[in-house]
Amino acid sequence: MMVIIVRNKHTRHEKRLPRIIRLLRRLRPFELPVTHRHNSVALFQGGKQFFEALFTAIRSAERTILLEYYLIRDDHIGTGLARELTAAVQRGVKIKLIYDYIGCLETPSSYFKHLARQGIKLLPFNVPSFSQGVYWFDKRDHRKMTIIDGALAFLGGLNVGDEYAGGVVGNKSFRDLGFSIQGDAVGELEAFFNETWSRERDNISVLEQAKLPRQAGSKVGDAAVNIISGGPRQRRSYIREAFQVNIASAAEEILIATPYFVPGPRIIRSLLRAVRRGVLVRLLLPARSDVPLMLVLGRSSYATLLRGGVEIFELEREILHAKVMLIDGERTVIGSANLDQRSFHRNFEINCLVDNVQFGGQIRELLLEEIACSRPVELDIHEQRGVLIRILERVVKLFGWFL
């Protein structure tokens, strides 16, 4: 059943402001993110649409292309990306690519050697170094980002691979989302890329959440954007705090889609508090996963949430990989971070908070369509799961921090 929300923005802000102030006082964030106003934000509702737009933008690049990806496959989409980048280099565009070494373990080294021979500057993130002990193994650059000429950025949950682009048939296809930004916010994304490049290449110690100057650029749209960068070098988890603050601000509705759901007690308490103050909370989670243990771990939280009034739906048609939260139909948290402990504490992530009713409306329509086609999780049926599953949940929970 579709719930119609009556939008009274003034009343909603009156309800929201005291909760935000109380939470900010409790969290005492190190630094509030800069709000970039007057950006243009476009949603790509699937991988095919996303990569078509990305490749078109690469063809139009005139000066620079910066890419940062957790996973790049040597398949149809990966080959297409290499071809577009090669053509860009040949017309004089300068290109830098950061890729996660562990994430690309299955990608043949010949793929990256070919890019290097074309003149593309490469930086493998976190190459094994046993001088660091086991710490190197647990670090990941989980960002997915391309920046064209410092003016247009592509982000979201999509890695570079056929399964993300709708090029895989059967039950291995991923359901994902991407988006693009034009405007002043792109300058901050470029600054974070350059910071990672300098730190990893030159071993320069840089404070991740460094204060970035405000840039006065042209007004290209009416979307306000905050960039939330997360990483293990931070004093606290800015990614988790952004989720908490926005959950606490909700007055009417929270919609969340995430593939890996290990939220921890703080996020669970935030969701339950939202329900108690009358907010409709719906979670869209996967019925199948490329990491099956994450399903077991995520489902161990279902009973607490369902008893508290949270509605849970599992997407069965495809493997859910989209990472998005929508607050009151107008504020969207979207990017590379999952609602799990790895994204909160150990991955380098990029999320964007987009405050725009039109963009939020597109997200809401899409999520409600996916929810309508998904299987609702009922508490009584969930409680009938077997003893072995319950034991497995407890065992996996012991190692949940490392998944």
C-alpha positions as CSV (number, residue, x, y, z in Angstrom):
1,M,0.0,0.0,0.0
2,M,1.5,3.4,-1.0
3,V,1.5,6.0,1.7
4,I,0.8,9.6,0.6
5,I,2.9,12.1,2.5
6,V,1.4,15.6,3.0
7,R,4.3,18.0,2.7
8,N,4.2,20.9,5.2
9,K,7.8,22.1,5.1
10,H,7.5,24.7,7.8
11,T,5.9,22.3,10.3
12,R,8.4,19.6,9.4
13,H,11.4,21.9,10.1
14,E,9.9,22.9,13.4
15,K,9.7,19.3,14.5
16,R,13.2,18.5,13.1
17,L,15.4,21.3,14.4
18,P,15.4,20.5,18.1
19,R,16.2,16.8,17.4
20,I,19.1,17.8,15.1
21,I,20.5,20.3,17.7
22,R,20.3,17.7,20.5
23,L,22.1,15.0,18.4
24,L,24.8,17.4,17.2
25,R,25.5,18.4,20.8
26,R,25.8,14.7,21.7
27,L,28.0,13.8,18.7
28,R,30.1,17.0,18.8
29,P,31.3,16.4,15.2
30,F,34.9,17.5,14.5
31,E,33.7,19.7,11.6
32,L,30.4,20.2,9.9
33,P,30.6,19.6,6.1
34,V,30.4,22.5,3.8
35,T,27.1,23.0,2.0
36,H,27.5,23.6,-1.7
37,R,24.3,25.3,-3.1
38,H,23.0,25.6,-6.7
39,N,24.3,22.3,-8.0
40,S,22.7,20.2,-10.7
41,V,22.2,16.6,-9.8
42,A,21.0,13.8,-12.2
43,L,19.9,10.3,-11.2
44,F,20.8,7.2,-13.3
45,Q,18.3,4.5,-12.4
46,G,20.4,1.6,-13.6
47,G,23.9,0.6,-14.7
48,K,23.3,0.7,-18.4
49,Q,22.1,4.3,-18.3
50,F,24.9,5.2,-15.9
51,F,27.8,3.9,-18.0
52,E,26.3,5.3,-21.2
53,A,26.4,8.8,-19.6
54,L,29.8,8.2,-18.1
55,F,31.4,7.2,-21.4
56,T,29.7,10.1,-23.2
57,A,31.2,12.5,-20.6
58,I,34.7,10.9,-21.0
59,R,34.5,11.6,-24.8
60,S,33.8,15.2,-24.1
61,A,36.7,15.7,-21.6
62,E,39.1,18.4,-22.6
63,R,41.7,18.7,-19.7
64,T,41.5,16.1,-17.0
65,I,39.8,12.8,-15.9
66,L,40.2,11.5,-12.4
67,L,38.9,8.0,-11.5
68,E,38.8,6.2,-8.2
69,Y,37.2,2.7,-8.0
70,Y,37.2,-0.2,-5.7
71,L,36.7,-2.8,-8.5
72,I,37.5,-2.7,-12.2
73,R,36.9,-5.9,-14.2
74,D,38.5,-6.9,-17.5
75,D,35.2,-7.6,-19.2
76,H,33.0,-5.8,-21.7
77,I,32.4,-2.7,-19.6
78,G,36.0,-2.6,-18.3
79,T,37.4,-2.9,-21.8
80,G,35.0,-0.1,-22.9
81,L,36.4,2.1,-20.2
82,A,39.9,1.4,-21.2
83,R,39.1,2.2,-24.8
84,E,37.5,5.5,-23.9
85,L,40.4,6.5,-21.6
86,T,42.9,5.6,-24.3
87,A,41.1,7.8,-26.8
88,A,41.0,10.7,-24.3
89,V,44.8,10.4,-23.6
90,Q,45.5,10.5,-27.4
91,R,43.7,13.9,-27.7
92,G,45.7,15.3,-24.8
93,V,43.6,14.7,-21.7
94,K,45.6,14.0,-18.5
95,I,44.2,11.0,-16.7
96,K,44.8,9.6,-13.1
97,L,43.3,6.4,-11.9
98,I,43.2,5.0,-8.3
99,Y,42.1,1.4,-8.0
100,D,41.9,-0.8,-4.9
101,Y,44.6,-3.5,-5.0
102,I,42.5,-6.0,-3.0
103,G,39.3,-5.2,-4.9
104,C,41.1,-5.8,-8.2
105,L,42.9,-9.0,-7.3
106,E,41.0,-10.9,-10.0
107,T,41.7,-8.3,-12.7
108,P,44.7,-9.4,-14.7
109,S,47.8,-7.1,-14.3
110,S,47.9,-6.9,-18.1
111,Y,44.8,-4.7,-17.9
112,F,46.5,-2.0,-15.9
113,K,49.8,-2.4,-17.7
114,H,48.0,-1.6,-20.9
115,L,46.5,1.6,-19.4
116,A,50.0,2.6,-18.1
117,R,51.5,2.2,-21.6
118,Q,48.9,4.5,-23.0
119,G,50.1,7.3,-20.6
120,I,47.4,7.0,-17.9
121,K,48.9,7.6,-14.4
122,L,47.9,4.7,-12.1
123,L,47.9,4.3,-8.3
124,P,47.1,1.0,-6.8
125,F,45.6,1.6,-3.3
126,N,47.1,-0.3,-0.4
127,V,49.5,-2.6,-2.1
128,P,50.5,-5.5,0.3
129,S,53.2,-4.4,2.8
130,F,53.9,-6.8,5.6
131,S,55.9,-4.1,7.3
132,Q,52.5,-2.8,8.4
133,G,51.5,-6.1,9.9
134,V,48.0,-7.2,9.1
135,Y,46.7,-3.6,9.0
136,W,47.3,-3.3,5.3
137,F,44.9,-6.1,4.5
138,D,41.9,-4.6,6.3
139,K,42.1,-1.2,4.5
140,R,39.9,-0.6,1.4
141,D,39.3,2.2,-1.0
142,H,35.6,1.6,-1.6
143,R,34.9,4.8,-3.4
144,K,33.4,4.9,-6.9
145,M,34.0,8.2,-8.5
146,T,34.9,9.9,-11.9
147,I,35.6,13.6,-12.2
148,I,35.6,15.2,-15.7
149,D,37.5,18.5,-16.1
150,G,36.8,19.5,-12.5
151,A,33.3,20.3,-13.4
152,L,31.3,17.0,-13.7
153,A,31.4,14.1,-11.2
154,F,29.9,10.6,-11.5
155,L,29.3,8.7,-8.2
156,G,27.2,6.0,-6.6
157,G,27.5,2.3,-5.8
158,L,28.6,1.1,-9.3
159,N,31.9,-0.6,-9.8
160,V,33.3,-1.1,-13.3
161,G,32.0,-4.5,-14.4
162,D,29.3,-6.1,-16.5
163,E,27.2,-7.2,-13.5
164,Y,26.8,-3.6,-12.5
165,A,25.9,-2.4,-16.1
166,G,23.1,-4.9,-16.7
167,G,25.3,-7.0,-18.9
168,V,24.9,-10.2,-17.0
169,V,21.8,-12.4,-17.4
170,G,20.2,-14.6,-14.8
171,N,20.6,-14.3,-11.0
172,K,24.0,-12.6,-11.0
173,S,22.8,-9.2,-12.2
174,F,23.2,-6.3,-9.7
175,R,20.5,-3.6,-9.0
176,D,22.4,-0.4,-8.5
177,L,22.1,3.4,-8.7
178,G,24.4,6.1,-9.9
179,F,24.2,9.9,-10.1
180,S,26.1,12.9,-11.5
181,I,26.8,16.3,-10.0
182,Q,27.7,19.6,-11.7
183,G,28.5,22.7,-9.6
184,D,30.7,23.8,-6.7
185,A,30.5,20.4,-4.9
186,V,32.7,18.9,-7.6
187,G,35.6,21.0,-6.4
188,E,35.5,19.3,-3.0
189,L,35.4,15.8,-4.6
190,E,38.4,16.7,-6.6
191,A,40.2,17.9,-3.5
192,F,39.5,14.5,-1.8
193,F,40.8,12.7,-4.8
194,N,44.0,14.7,-4.8
195,E,44.5,14.2,-1.1
196,T,44.3,10.4,-1.5
197,W,46.6,10.5,-4.5
198,S,49.2,12.5,-2.5
199,R,48.9,10.4,0.6
200,E,49.2,7.0,-1.0
201,R,51.8,7.9,-3.6
202,D,54.1,10.2,-1.6
203,N,53.2,8.9,1.9
204,I,52.2,12.4,2.9
205,S,50.2,12.6,6.1
206,V,47.1,14.7,5.5
207,L,44.1,15.1,7.7
208,E,41.2,13.5,5.8
209,Q,38.5,16.0,6.8
210,A,40.7,19.0,6.1
211,K,38.9,22.3,5.8
212,L,38.2,23.1,2.2
213,P,37.7,26.6,0.8
214,R,34.3,27.6,-0.4
215,Q,34.3,28.2,-4.1
216,A,32.1,30.8,-5.7
217,G,31.1,29.3,-9.0
218,S,28.2,29.7,-11.4
219,K,24.7,28.6,-10.4
220,V,24.0,25.5,-12.5
221,G,21.0,24.1,-10.5
222,D,19.0,24.3,-7.3
223,A,20.3,21.2,-5.4
224,A,22.2,21.7,-2.1
225,V,25.0,19.1,-1.7
226,N,27.2,18.1,1.2
227,I,30.1,15.8,0.7
228,I,30.7,13.2,3.4
229,S,34.1,11.6,3.2
230,G,34.9,8.6,5.4
231,G,38.1,6.8,6.2
232,P,39.9,4.9,8.9
233,R,42.3,7.8,9.7
234,Q,39.4,9.9,11.0
235,R,38.9,10.4,14.7
236,R,35.3,9.3,14.4
237,S,33.0,7.9,11.7
238,Y,31.6,10.9,9.8
239,I,29.7,8.4,7.5
240,R,27.8,6.9,10.5
241,E,27.2,10.3,12.0
242,A,25.7,11.6,8.7
243,F,23.3,8.6,8.8
244,Q,22.4,9.3,12.4
245,V,21.8,13.0,12.1
246,N,19.5,12.5,9.1
247,I,17.6,9.7,10.7
248,A,17.1,11.9,13.7
249,S,15.8,14.8,11.5
250,A,13.1,12.7,9.9
251,A,9.5,13.9,10.6
252,E,7.5,11.6,8.3
253,E,9.3,8.9,6.3
254,I,12.6,7.1,6.1
255,L,13.4,4.8,3.1
256,I,16.7,2.9,3.1
257,A,18.2,0.6,0.5
258,T,21.5,-1.1,1.3
259,P,23.1,-4.4,0.2
260,Y,25.2,-5.0,3.4
261,F,23.2,-4.4,6.5
262,V,25.2,-4.5,9.7
263,P,24.1,-1.2,11.3
264,G,25.3,-1.6,14.9
265,P,23.3,-0.6,18.0
266,R,23.5,3.2,17.4
267,I,21.8,3.1,14.0
268,I,19.3,0.5,15.2
269,R,18.3,2.8,18.2
270,S,18.0,5.7,15.8
271,L,15.6,3.8,13.6
272,L,13.5,2.6,16.5
273,R,13.3,6.1,18.0
274,A,12.1,7.4,14.6
275,V,9.3,4.8,14.6
276,R,8.3,5.8,18.1
277,R,7.8,9.4,17.1
278,G,5.6,8.4,14.2
279,V,8.0,8.1,11.3
280,L,7.3,5.4,8.7
281,V,10.6,3.5,8.4
282,R,11.1,1.0,5.5
283,L,14.2,-1.0,4.7
284,L,14.9,-2.5,1.3
285,L,17.5,-5.3,1.8
286,P,18.7,-8.1,-0.4
287,A,17.3,-11.6,-0.6
288,R,20.4,-12.8,-2.3
289,S,24.0,-11.5,-1.9
290,D,27.4,-11.9,-3.4
291,V,28.6,-12.2,0.3
292,P,26.2,-14.8,1.8
293,L,27.5,-14.4,5.3
294,M,26.4,-10.7,5.2
295,L,22.8,-11.9,4.7
296,V,23.0,-14.1,7.8
297,L,24.5,-11.3,9.8
298,G,22.0,-8.7,8.6
299,R,19.0,-10.9,9.4
300,S,20.1,-11.3,13.0
301,S,18.8,-7.7,13.5
302,Y,15.4,-8.3,11.9
303,A,13.5,-9.4,15.0
304,T,14.5,-6.3,17.0
305,L,13.6,-4.0,14.1
306,L,10.3,-5.7,13.2
307,R,9.1,-5.7,16.8
308,G,9.9,-2.0,17.0
309,G,7.7,-1.3,13.9
310,V,10.3,-1.0,11.2
311,E,9.1,-2.5,7.9
312,I,11.6,-4.7,6.0
313,F,11.5,-5.9,2.4
314,E,13.8,-8.2,0.6
315,L,14.6,-7.7,-3.1
316,E,14.5,-11.1,-4.9
317,R,14.7,-10.2,-8.6
318,E,18.3,-9.0,-8.6
319,I,21.2,-8.7,-6.2
320,L,20.7,-5.4,-4.5
321,H,23.8,-3.2,-4.5
322,A,22.3,0.4,-4.3
323,K,23.2,2.4,-1.2
324,V,20.7,5.2,-0.6
325,M,18.6,6.7,2.2
326,L,15.8,9.1,1.7
327,I,14.4,11.4,4.4
328,D,10.9,12.9,4.1
329,G,11.0,12.6,0.3
330,E,13.5,15.5,0.0
331,R,16.9,14.7,1.5
332,T,18.9,11.9,0.0
333,V,22.1,10.3,1.4
334,I,23.6,8.4,-1.5
335,G,27.1,7.2,-2.5
336,S,29.5,4.3,-1.9
337,A,28.9,3.6,1.8
338,N,26.9,0.7,3.1
339,L,25.1,0.6,6.4
340,D,27.8,-1.7,7.9
341,Q,30.7,-1.4,10.2
342,R,33.3,-1.7,7.5
343,S,31.9,1.4,5.7
344,F,31.7,3.2,9.0
345,H,35.2,2.5,10.3
346,R,37.6,0.8,7.8
347,N,36.8,1.8,4.2
348,F,37.5,5.0,2.4
349,E,34.0,6.1,1.3
350,I,32.3,9.0,-0.4
351,N,28.6,9.8,0.3
352,C,26.7,12.9,-0.8
353,L,23.8,14.5,1.0
354,V,21.5,16.0,-1.7
355,D,18.8,18.3,-0.5
356,N,16.4,18.7,-3.4
357,V,12.8,17.8,-3.7
358,Q,12.9,16.8,-7.4
359,F,15.8,14.5,-6.9
360,G,14.2,13.1,-3.7
361,G,11.0,12.5,-5.6
362,Q,12.8,10.4,-8.2
363,I,14.5,8.4,-5.5
364,R,11.2,7.9,-3.7
365,E,9.3,6.7,-6.8
366,L,12.1,4.3,-7.6
367,L,12.3,2.8,-4.1
368,L,8.6,2.4,-3.7
369,E,8.5,0.6,-7.1
370,E,11.2,-1.8,-5.8
371,I,9.5,-2.3,-2.5
372,A,6.2,-3.1,-4.2
373,C,8.0,-5.9,-6.1
374,S,9.9,-7.2,-3.1
375,R,9.0,-9.7,-0.4
376,P,7.8,-8.3,2.9
377,V,9.5,-9.9,5.9
378,E,6.9,-10.9,8.5
379,L,8.0,-11.3,12.2
380,D,6.1,-14.5,12.8
381,I,7.6,-16.2,9.7
382,H,11.1,-14.9,10.5
383,E,10.9,-16.3,14.1
384,Q,10.2,-19.8,12.6
385,R,13.8,-20.0,11.2
386,G,15.6,-23.1,12.3
387,V,18.0,-23.7,15.3
388,L,21.0,-24.1,13.0
389,I,20.3,-20.7,11.4
390,R,20.1,-19.1,14.8
391,I,23.4,-20.7,15.9
392,L,25.0,-19.5,12.6
393,E,23.8,-16.0,13.2
394,R,25.4,-16.0,16.7
395,V,28.7,-17.4,15.4
396,V,28.8,-14.9,12.4
397,K,28.0,-12.0,14.8
398,L,31.2,-12.7,16.7
399,F,33.1,-11.9,13.5
400,G,30.8,-9.2,12.2
401,W,33.3,-6.4,12.7
402,F,35.7,-8.0,10.1
403,L,33.1,-8.8,7.3
